[in-house]
Each structure stands twice: as structure tokens, then as C-alpha cells.
Amino acid sequence: MNDILRFSDLCARGQAQGRRVFIRADLNVPQDAAGRITEDTRIRASLDCIRMALQAGAAVMVTSHLGRPSEGQFRPADSLAPVAARLAQLLGHAVPLVSDWVEGVAVAPGQVVLLENCRLNVGEKENRQALARRLAALCDIYVNDAFGSAHRAEGTTHGIARFAPLACAGPLLAAEIDALTQALAQPRRPLVAIVAGSKVSTKLTILQSLADKVDQLIVGGGIANTFMLAAGLPIGKSLAEPDLQGAARSVMAALKARGAEVPIPTDVVVARRFAADAPATVKAAADVAPDDMILDIGPDTAARLARQLECAGTIVWNGPVGVFEFAAFDGGTRTIARAIAESAAFSIAGGGDTLAAIAKYGIARQVGYISTGGGAFLEMLEGKKLPALAILEQRATAAGQAASAPAPHRPA
């Protein structure tokens, strides 16, 4: 994963000076009904790359998608105007918003402009080559700093990288690559993965892939209910996928064959209905009644898992282990979160619900790396090659081969 060109290296060598730099950032921030930004973490995360380019003396163009616009059909709600205003506040100088930019952008070295929502461009989502070539013609250096979109082969995440004179990874994307490589390709053992969610079917390929890598696989949520069912335990009317018991058993068997395990809960927290005010009862896993709903792991199970996390060398966390949004059912996730925070292991966490749990329990500074990607994070856990990373690797390989090729013979 490290065989890519990095923008920081180009800047350090002075190669960005006076150059046109096109940065694909992830500025897809949440907004309220009035269009006001309600949370700006992604904008803040993009600042390092933008500042790096400006300090290097580049003419800087930044773009991103926002929401789900229809190509070629502009609506005010799809505009990056609020993002431009927030960027200007954070950078301390104007950030003009440029519309209809595909045919050319006027920007001077030391200046930055924000290019309107890239998914408004016809051909962006289909990654049409004609559009990609026009995008590449806008710049001397293409920088992908949008890990959250790295699993999509689109015009500004993949196509432009094929044809730009130089294509590289920005600091945020490079940090994601380094963290995931450290966690999965070169982990300090034991390697523990926590994978939780409502359905096994949505994360089955992740579970199967991790079964060949990890020393322990902790499952939670509806996924854990399916594994409990597969282990012969009653789950009452809990969310589960009975038809995937065989898949769950195969994951458990794969881990057991390697001397690893999927810890099955020994106690759980149940309720008769799914509601914040529903009375919570702790029961042994074998005592779940037909009308019970399992909404969290029990305190004994949580304590046992916490002790195992204390001994981990690397922890990968995707998903809370219970309905942590409800106070009566957040004990398991809270215990797991605190164990991760207190562990000496290198930890990496990703996924929207996971980030919400990290924020709720105030452990952001104790997590080794918090991924900005959702779908991209999950696909990397599966072992998939992300299109945006694959093209950067191809370009770096081609550049290395060209640099090492012997000079053509010239007759005297």
C-alpha cells in the first residue's frame, strides 16, 4: 500500500511551486434544512492538504461532492457555497466558489478556489473518459485526499488520475493507507477485530475475510444474535438472520482451525420492546425468553471482552455492540470503548455509528486512528482493492519504471 506518490514528498522537493494543483477532497458535510453546516469535521480534515499546497506556492483548486445531486441539474441545495464560506473562515482568507469549471479555471499561485459540486458534471459518476481527460487538463498535479470516496471509480476519484501529469495521495489519504496497513497488513499481535451491525448479510464478506487474519473476532448487535443462534442459544424475538447460521458457523470454524475464536455472549441485556424507556433486564444467554429482544451484551460478557482487549496488540473497531443510543442498553459499548481507550494496542476505528460512540464516550484522543471513511473503510477490511488507490499505485509504478528505464541510445 505504500507504493504510491505522496503530495508531501512533491512539496518537499519543490515540485508544486507555481503548479496547478487539483485536490479532490471529501467535503460532504451534514446540513440542516436551511443549508447551515451542522458538523464540519470533514472540512477541518481537508485543511492540511490545502495549506500544504498553498505553502508550496501552488495554484490550488479544490472540489468535492455534496449530497446526491442529479448530473447537469443544478439546485441551490447541491451547492458547495456553505462549504466555501466555512473554508474561508478556517483558512482566514477568501475562497471563491467557481461554477461551470470543467473547461477552465482561473487561479494564480498562492490562491485557492473551490470548484462547485463535482457530481453535477455529466459523466462524473460513470467515470467517462472524455470528462476525465478534460479534468486532467486543468492541472499539473492531481491530489486525491478523499478516502471516504476511494471505493468509487468516478471522474474526480479515478478518471482524472489516469491522465493527469502527476497523480498522488494527499496527507489524509496517505494517513488512512498507513493506518490500515499497520492494522491489517503488518499488525502487532494479537489482532482483535470488533464487527457489529444489524445484519450478517451486510458484513458477511468482511467476517469471512477477517477470519483468515485475526486472532479474535468480536461480533455485536444483530450479527451477534445470528452467531448465538448458530451456537444453539435462544434469542427470542431478537433481530437475526436464521438463514445465515451456516455462514456464521463457517466463520467460527475458520477461526477455530487457526486457534482463534468468536466469543459468544454468556449474558445479555433484554427488553420486551425496542424503546429508550423499555425496562432492561440482564439474563444469562441460555435464559432468553421467547418474547425477549436482545439489545446489548451483558456486563459479564463485556468485562470478559474488555480483559481480552487489554492484551491486544492491534484493535480494529467497526460498530457498537448494542443499542448504545439508549442509556439502558449502552453498557456493553461503553465498556468496550473504555477498554479500547485504555489498551496499549494500536487501534483503528471506522464507520458512522462507531464514530458516534467514540464521541459519546469522549475517547477520540485515546484511539490510535479514526478513519474518515465509511464504505471505503469496510471495503478495505474486506481486503478489496479500492479503485482510487489502485490507480495511484499504477501511476506510481509506471513513473518508477519510466525513471529507471535506460536512456535511448543516440548515435554520435
C-alpha positions in Angstrom: 0.0 0.0 0.0 3.0 2.3 0.4 4.0 2.3 -3.3 2.1 5.5 -4.2 3.3 9.0 -4.8 2.7 11.3 -1.9 1.9 15.0 -2.2 4.0 15.8 0.8 7.1 14.4 -1.0 6.4 16.5 -4.1 6.0 19.7 -1.9 9.2 18.9 -0.1 11.1 18.6 -3.4 9.6 21.9 -4.6 7.7 20.3 -7.4 4.4 22.1 -6.5 5.9 25.6 -6.8 3.9 27.5 -9.4 2.0 24.4 -10.4 -1.8 24.0 -10.9 -2.8 21.5 -8.1 -6.3 19.9 -8.2 -7.3 18.4 -4.9 -10.2 16.0 -4.6 -11.4 16.4 -1.0 -14.3 15.0 0.9 -16.3 18.0 2.0 -19.7 16.1 2.1 -20.8 17.6 5.4 -24.3 17.4 7.0 -26.5 20.5 6.8 -29.8 21.5 8.4 -33.0 22.4 6.5 -31.7 26.0 6.0 -28.4 24.7 4.5 -26.3 25.5 7.5 -23.4 23.2 8.2 -24.1 21.2 11.4 -20.8 19.4 11.7 -17.5 20.4 9.9 -15.1 17.6 10.8 -14.5 16.7 7.1 -13.8 20.3 6.2 -11.3 20.6 9.0 -9.7 17.3 7.9 -9.1 18.7 4.5 -7.2 21.8 5.7 -3.7 20.1 5.9 -3.7 19.3 2.2 -4.9 22.7 1.2 -2.4 24.5 3.4 0.4 22.3 2.2 -0.4 23.2 -1.4 -0.7 26.9 -0.7 2.6 27.0 1.3 4.3 25.2 -1.6 3.3 28.1 -3.9 0.8 26.2 -5.9 -2.3 27.5 -7.7 -4.9 25.4 -5.8 -8.3 24.0 -7.0 -10.4 22.0 -4.5 -13.6 20.1 -5.3 -15.9 17.6 -3.6 -19.3 16.1 -3.9 -22.1 17.1 -1.6 -25.2 15.1 -1.2 -26.7 13.2 -4.2 -27.3 15.7 -7.0 -28.5 14.9 -10.5 -25.8 15.4 -13.1 -26.4 18.5 -15.2 -29.2 19.7 -13.0 -28.1 22.4 -10.5 -30.2 23.0 -7.4 -29.2 25.6 -4.7 -29.3 22.7 -2.1 -26.5 21.0 -4.0 -24.2 24.0 -3.9 -20.8 24.0 -2.1 -21.4 27.7 -1.2 -21.8 27.0 2.6 -18.5 24.9 2.4 -16.7 27.7 0.6 -17.8 30.1 3.4 -16.6 27.7 6.1 -13.3 27.1 4.4 -12.7 30.8 4.1 -13.3 31.2 7.9 -10.9 28.4 8.7 -8.2 29.5 6.3 -8.5 33.2 7.1 -8.9 34.4 3.5 -11.4 34.3 0.7 -12.2 31.1 -1.1 -14.1 31.9 -4.3 -16.7 29.3 -5.5 -16.3 28.6 -9.2 -19.2 27.2 -11.3 -19.0 25.6 -14.7 -15.3 24.9 -14.2 -14.7 21.9 -16.4 -13.5 23.9 -19.4 -11.0 26.1 -17.4 -10.3 27.7 -14.1 -8.5 31.0 -13.4 -6.4 30.7 -10.3 -2.9 32.1 -9.6 -0.1 30.6 -7.4 -0.8 31.2 -3.8 -4.6 31.3 -4.3 -7.3 28.7 -3.7 -10.7 28.3 -5.3 -13.4 25.8 -4.6 -14.9 24.1 -7.6 -18.7 23.6 -7.5 -20.1 20.1 -6.6 -18.2 17.7 -8.9 -21.2 15.3 -9.1 -23.1 17.9 -11.1 -20.7 17.3 -14.0 -22.3 15.0 -16.6 -20.2 11.8 -16.7 -18.7 12.1 -13.2 -20.4 9.0 -11.7 -19.9 6.9 -14.8 -16.2 7.9 -14.9 -16.5 8.8 -18.6 -13.1 9.1 -20.3 -13.9 12.3 -22.1 -14.7 14.1 -18.9 -11.6 12.6 -17.2 -9.4 14.0 -19.9 -10.9 17.5 -19.5 -10.4 17.4 -15.8 -6.8 16.2 -16.1 -6.1 19.1 -18.5 -6.9 21.6 -15.7 -3.9 20.6 -13.6 -0.2 19.7 -13.4 -0.7 17.7 -10.2 -3.8 15.7 -9.1 -4.1 15.1 -5.4 -6.7 12.6 -4.0 -7.3 13.4 -0.4 -10.8 11.9 -0.2 -10.6 8.4 1.4 -14.3 8.4 2.0 -14.8 8.2 -1.8 -11.8 6.0 -2.6 -14.1 2.9 -3.1 -15.8 4.7 -6.0 -14.4 4.9 -9.5 -15.6 8.3 -10.6 -14.3 11.1 -12.7 -12.6 13.0 -9.8 -11.5 10.0 -7.8 -10.2 7.7 -10.6 -10.6 9.0 -14.2 -8.6 12.2 -13.7 -5.8 10.2 -12.0 -5.3 8.2 -15.2 -4.5 11.3 -17.3 -3.1 14.0 -15.0 0.7 14.7 -15.5 1.2 13.6 -11.8 -1.2 11.8 -9.6 -0.6 11.4 -5.8 -2.2 10.9 -2.4 -2.9 13.8 -0.1 -1.9 13.7 3.6 -5.3 12.5 4.8 -5.5 9.7 2.3 -1.9 8.7 3.0 -2.6 8.6 6.7 -5.6 6.3 6.1 -3.4 4.0 4.0 -0.7 3.9 6.6 -3.1 3.2 9.5 -5.0 0.4 7.7 -1.7 -1.1 6.5 -0.4 -1.1 10.1 -3.7 -2.6 11.4 -4.2 -5.3 8.8 -1.0 -6.0 6.8 1.6 -5.5 9.5 -0.3 -5.9 12.8 1.1 -6.2 16.2 -0.4 -9.4 17.6 -2.8 -10.4 19.0 -5.1 -8.8 16.3 -8.6 -8.3 17.5 -11.5 -7.1 15.3 -14.8 -5.9 16.5 -17.5 -6.1 13.8 -21.1 -5.2 14.8 -24.2 -4.3 12.9 -27.8 -5.3 12.3 -27.2 -7.9 9.7 -24.7 -10.6 9.0 -25.5 -10.4 5.3 -24.2 -6.8 5.0 -20.9 -7.8 6.6 -20.5 -11.4 5.7 -17.6 -10.9 3.3 -15.8 -8.8 6.0 -16.3 -11.5 8.6 -15.0 -14.2 6.2 -12.0 -12.1 5.2 -11.1 -11.3 8.9 -11.5 -14.9 9.9 -8.2 -15.6 8.0 -6.4 -12.7 9.6 -7.4 -12.0 13.2 -6.7 -13.7 16.5 -10.1 -12.9 17.8 -13.3 -11.7 16.2 -15.8 -10.0 18.4 -19.3 -9.6 16.9 -22.1 -7.4 18.2 -25.6 -6.3 17.5 -27.9 -8.3 15.2 -24.8 -10.1 13.9 -24.1 -11.4 17.4 -27.7 -12.7 17.6 -27.2 -14.7 14.5 -24.0 -16.2 15.9 -25.7 -17.0 19.2 -28.5 -18.8 17.2 -25.8 -20.7 15.3 -24.3 -21.7 18.6 -27.6 -23.2 19.8 -28.7 -20.4 22.1 -32.2 -18.9 22.3 -32.6 -15.3 21.1 -36.3 -14.8 21.5 -37.6 -12.2 19.1 -34.3 -10.5 18.6 -33.1 -9.2 15.2 -31.2 -12.0 13.4 -30.9 -13.8 10.1 -31.6 -17.5 10.8 -30.9 -18.5 7.2 -27.2 -17.4 7.7 -26.5 -19.7 10.6 -24.4 -21.9 8.3 -22.3 -18.9 7.3 -21.8 -18.0 11.0 -20.7 -21.5 11.8 -18.2 -21.5 8.9 -16.7 -18.3 10.2 -16.4 -19.7 13.7 -14.9 -23.0 12.3 -12.3 -21.0 10.3 -11.2 -19.1 13.4 -11.1 -22.3 15.5 -8.9 -24.0 12.9 -6.4 -21.3 13.4 -6.6 -21.4 17.2 -8.7 -18.2 17.3 -12.3 -17.7 18.3 -15.6 -15.8 18.1 -16.5 -15.1 21.7 -20.3 -15.9 22.2 -22.1 -13.8 24.8 -22.7 -15.6 28.1 -25.1 -12.9 29.3 -27.2 -10.3 27.6 -29.5 -7.3 28.3 -33.0 -7.8 27.1 -36.3 -5.9 26.8 -39.8 -6.7 25.7 -39.9 -3.8 23.2 -37.4 -1.6 21.3 -37.7 1.7 23.1 -35.4 4.0 25.1 -37.8 3.7 28.1 -38.2 -0.1 27.9 -37.2 -1.8 31.2 -33.9 -3.6 30.8 -33.2 -7.0 32.3 -29.8 -8.8 32.4 -30.1 -12.5 31.7 -27.8 -15.5 31.1 -27.6 -16.1 27.4 -29.3 -19.5 27.8 -32.3 -18.0 29.6 -33.6 -15.6 26.9 -37.4 -16.0 26.7 -39.4 -16.2 23.5 -40.7 -12.6 23.9 -37.3 -11.1 24.8 -35.3 -8.8 22.5 -31.5 -8.8 23.0 -30.4 -5.1 22.9 -26.9 -5.3 24.4 -24.3 -7.7 25.7 -24.4 -8.3 29.4 -21.9 -7.0 32.0 -20.1 -10.3 32.4 -19.6 -10.7 28.7 -18.5 -7.0 28.4 -16.0 -7.4 31.2 -14.6 -10.6 29.6 -14.2 -8.9 26.3 -12.6 -5.9 27.9 -9.9 -8.1 29.6 -9.1 -9.6 26.2 -8.8 -6.1 24.6 -6.4 -5.2 27.3 -4.0 -7.9 26.0 -4.4 -7.0 22.3 -1.6 -5.7 20.1 -3.9 -4.2 17.4 -7.7 -3.5 17.5 -9.9 -2.8 14.5 -13.3 -1.5 15.6 -16.4 -1.2 13.3 -19.7 -0.9 15.1 -21.2 -0.6 18.6 -22.1 -3.9 20.3 -25.5 -2.8 21.5 -28.2 -0.1 21.1 -25.9 2.4 22.6 -28.2 5.3 21.7 -30.5 4.1 24.6 -29.0 4.6 28.0 -30.3 1.3 29.3 -28.5 -0.6 26.6 -25.2 1.2 26.2 -23.3 -0.6 28.9 -21.6 -3.1 26.5 -20.5 -0.4 24.0 -19.3 1.9 26.8 -17.2 -0.9 28.4 -15.7 -1.9 25.0 -14.9 1.8 24.2 -13.2 2.4 27.5 -11.2 -0.9 27.2 -10.0 0.3 23.7 -9.1 3.7 25.2 -7.1 2.1 28.0 -5.4 -0.6 25.9 -1.8 -0.2 24.8 -2.8 -1.6 21.4 -2.7 0.3 18.2 -6.4 0.9 17.5 -8.2 2.0 14.3 -12.0 2.7 14.2 -14.3 3.5 11.3 -18.0 3.7 10.4 -20.6 6.3 11.3 -22.1 4.6 14.4 -18.6 3.8 15.7 -17.6 7.5 15.4 -20.8 8.5 17.2 -19.9 6.1 20.0 -16.4 7.5 20.2 -17.8 11.0 20.5 -20.4 9.9 23.1 -17.8 8.4 25.4 -15.1 11.0 24.8 -12.3 8.7 23.8 -11.2 10.2 20.5 -7.7 11.1 21.8 -7.2 7.5 23.0 -8.0 5.8 19.7 -4.9 5.4 17.5 -6.6 6.4 14.3 -10.1 7.3 13.4 -11.0 6.7 9.8 -12.9 9.3 7.8 -14.3 6.7 5.5 -17.4 4.5 5.9 -17.8 2.3 2.8 -14.1 2.6 1.9 -13.1 1.5 5.4 -15.4 -1.5 5.2 -14.1 -2.5 1.8 -10.5 -2.3 2.9 -11.4 -4.6 5.9 -12.8 -7.0 3.3 -9.4 -6.9 1.5 -10.8 -5.3 -1.6 -8.6 -3.1 -3.8 -10.1 0.4 -3.8 -10.3 2.0 -7.3 -8.9 5.3 -6.2 -5.9 3.7 -4.5 -5.3 1.2 -7.3 -4.9 3.9 -10.0 -2.5 5.8 -7.8 -0.4 2.7 -7.4 -0.5 2.1 -11.1 0.6 5.6 -11.8 3.5 5.4 -9.3 4.6 2.1 -10.7 4.6 3.5 -14.3 6.5 6.6 -13.1 9.1 4.4 -11.4 9.5 2.2 -14.4 10.0 5.3 -16.7 12.5 6.7 -14.3 14.6 3.5 -14.2 14.4 2.8 -17.9 17.8 3.2 -19.7 18.2 6.4 -21.8 17.7 5.8 -25.5 20.9 5.3 -27.5 21.7 8.4 -29.5 24.2 7.9 -32.4 27.3 10.1 -32.2 
